[in-house]
Structure formats: C-alpha cells, structure tokens
Amino acid sequence: MKRWVCAGGHSGINAPARMRRDDIRRFCWACSQEAGVLVERTCPALDKKREAKKKRPKRAKAKRRKVLTYQERFQRRKSLQRERACQRERACQPRGSLQNPWAELNRLQDLPCVQAAYRASERSRVTELNVQSRKSGSRGYSYHHIPKITLSFSPQVKPGIAEAILAHELAHSCIPIGESHGPAWQRMFLAILCEGYGIDLSWPPLTYFKAHKHILDQVQDHFSVDLGLKV
C-alpha cells in the first residue's frame, strides 16, 4: 500500500501502488469540486522512485545476433567439423613407424604368418580401421563378427605402444572367434611382432596382465633404441 495525497492539502488515503485509471481513489473530490474538473492524487513514493530511475545510467543495448541463412549455417558447421577432425587427427598421431595406421595394417596383413592364420581360421582381412583420440592411455578393440579394428591413442603415447596395440588387435582378427587371450592368440601376437618388427620374444609364465605388460615394455625398449631415445 502507498500513501496518495493531493496538491490542495486535503487528507490523503492509503491505496495500492497500481490502480485502474478510473479508480475513485485516484481523485480528490474536495479539490475536484473547487476546480470544477477531476483532480488526481499523486503518490510521493512513486514519484521519488521514477526520478531515481531517470537518473540511473542507461545500460548499453545488447547487439542483436546476426540471423544466418541456412546456407551460412551449413558452411559454418562444415568448417567446424573439418577443423575438429584435423585436431583429432593431429592429437592421435603416434610416434614410431605408425604414422599411417592404415598402411601399417595392410603391411602386417601381408606377413606370411598372418596370411597362414587367415587361411587356417577362414577369417577375412580387416577392411575397416577406426583411429580415435583419447585424453590418456591407449586402447584397441577387434570386432568378432565384422573385419574391423578400432584404435584409440593419447597424444603422449610412447614409441612402440601403438604398434604393439595394432599387432594385438590384428592377432585377435586372425584366430578363431572365442580364443580370447589363450595360447593361439599368444603365438599369433608374438609371430606378428617377430615378422613385422623383428622383435623375437617369448610369452613369460605370468598372469595375462603382467605378461602383457612385460611384452609391451620389451617392445617399447626396442623402438626407443631404434629412434635414438634410449642409450
């Protein structure tokens, strides 16, 4: 509620701040009878508030966003997609010989041990390779029912690790489905490392994870020496 008063000094009344234009409480009847016309009351509190609002600095109007046409939006979206694809490609470029993963995969698939394994298991060559980027670590996956391999590398992948992961997944695609990491896969994995990279290793009598880590360490040492990163 606000206090409404008239200029003639007659008694004021309490009324809402917002009233209809024809509300009877807006008008002072004593002043209206003297003047012969309707005289409106005023609210000092509201008048003071309006004056303070006028003195405030005006806010800068926000710039209207340019409305793009469909063709402009399409071109902008395509350019962003190309830029992000280039960033992903640069981020997942491993060091070592795996600068071209698809060419390296084809080279490994032409090895005699891989060709013999394909004939024995009646499985087809890998025809699809998907290389992705990840923040940390390196992973791979070989699909059982389709000839496809997915690799994901971090920008900090160490020399030889990318090649070992590719050989790991290629070994899965060469052996019969369901062999997992058994003796057949171990022989295939070590054969690819031997014929493809000249790393002659044997599977240590340890649990799978410890043995696999040992193999990766040996592969990393081999590539580090070849690249001159380790004395």
Stockholm file with secondary structure:
# STOCKHOLM 1.0

chainA/1-231         MKRWVCAGGHSGINAPARMRRDDIRRFCWACSQEAGVLVERTCPALDKKREAKKKRPKRAKAKRRKVLTYQERFQRRKSLQRERACQRERACQPRGSLQNPWAELNRLQDLPCVQAAYRASERSRVTELNVQSRKSGSRGYSYHHIPKITLSFSPQVKPGIAEAILAHELAHSCIPIGESHGPAWQRMFLAILCEGYGIDLSWPPLTYFKAHKHILDQVQDHFSVDLGLKV
#=GR chainA/1-231 SS CEEEBCTTCCCCEEECSSCCTTCGGGBCHHHHHHHSSCCBCBCHHHHHHHHHHHHSCCCCCCCCCCCCCHHHHHHHHHHHHHHHHHHHHHHTCCSSSTTSHHHHHHHHHTSHHHHHHHHHHTCCCCCEEEEEECSSSCEEEECSSSSEEEEEECTTCCTTHHHHHHHHHHHHHHSCTTCTTSHHHHHHHHHHHHHHHCCCCCCCSSCHHHHHHHHHHHHHHHHHHHTTSCC
#=GC SS_cons         CEEEBCTTCCCCEEECSSCCTTCGGGBCHHHHHHHSSCCBCBCHHHHHHHHHHHHSCCCCCCCCCCCCCHHHHHHHHHHHHHHHHHHHHHHTCCSSSTTSHHHHHHHHHTSHHHHHHHHHHTCCCCCEEEEEECSSSCEEEECSSSSEEEEEECTTCCTTHHHHHHHHHHHHHHSCTTCTTSHHHHHHHHHHHHHHHCCCCCCCSSCHHHHHHHHHHHHHHHHHHHTTSCC
//
